[in-house]
Amino acid sequence: MRTLVPFESTTPKTRLDGVLDADERRTFSRAMLRDVCTALRDAGHDAEVLATAPVSVDAPVTVDERPLSQAVNARLGDERVGIVVADLALVTPTAIDRLTDAASEADIAIAPGRGGGTNALVVDHPEFRVDFHGVSYRDHRAHARDIGASVSVVDSMRLATDVDVPADLVEVLLHGEGEAASWLREAGFELDADGGRVGVRRE
């Protein structure tokens, strides 16, 4: 299955600026992107990176400077297409398999993110279009209903956990198995349980 991986390569992960400088955010975001592409490849799918600027990764890259939703919608139509966001540092081939298995049961398979977002979809309906703004999981469900498309929801911790803010790094250190988790550890990040709730600290 052809799978689109939208990637902000110009100024990635600005909400991590309290713990990572600009160069580190670029490096870390690319590590997550490579983890996503590797998981897709190992699950038997072809990844196509939609990047806002050129980026080096072991997958075809299409530069598209339009907002994420517009770039993705330009590639939706009559064929079945997967969409997986680029900051799923916990993703594994097994998680990708769960997404595609759900897609065999419905026109649209959706893996919601925490906080109401949408982290992955498989679209097999010619009228469906994405809109990743706001409470996109709710909006995608409503849009599918409006066009008469059936929906299957994937309840997966690994697909639900996107990395946007420093607190999300806890999940990467706890559960990550790929390059992004290794990069954090090599950069000196470790779990910090001294305050009761688990956080991260940097040596």
Number of C-alpha atoms within 10 A of each C-alpha: 15 16 21 27 25 26 24 21 19 13 13 21 20 14 13 19 14 9 14 17 12 14 11 18 19 18 16 23 24 23 23 25 26 22 25 27 26 23 22 25 17 14 17 14 19 18 24 19 27 25 22 21 15 14 18 9 14 14 15 12 21 17 16 19 15 12 12 21 14 15 20 20 13 9 12 20 15 12 13 17 19 27 22 26 20 28 29 26 31 28 29 21 17 14 20 25 16 16 25 20 14 21 24 13 12 18 20 25 25 27 25 24 22 14 11 15 20 28 23 25 27 27 26 22 21 14 14 20 18 22 17 16 13 12 14 19 24 13 18 23 17 13 17 19 12 10 12 13 19 16 20 20 17 21 15 16 17 21 28 22 20 25 22 15 14 16 13 16 25 20 21 23 21 12 15 20 15 20 20 26 25 15 17 18 16 10 14 10 19 18 16 14 11 8 7 7 7 13 17 18 15 12 8
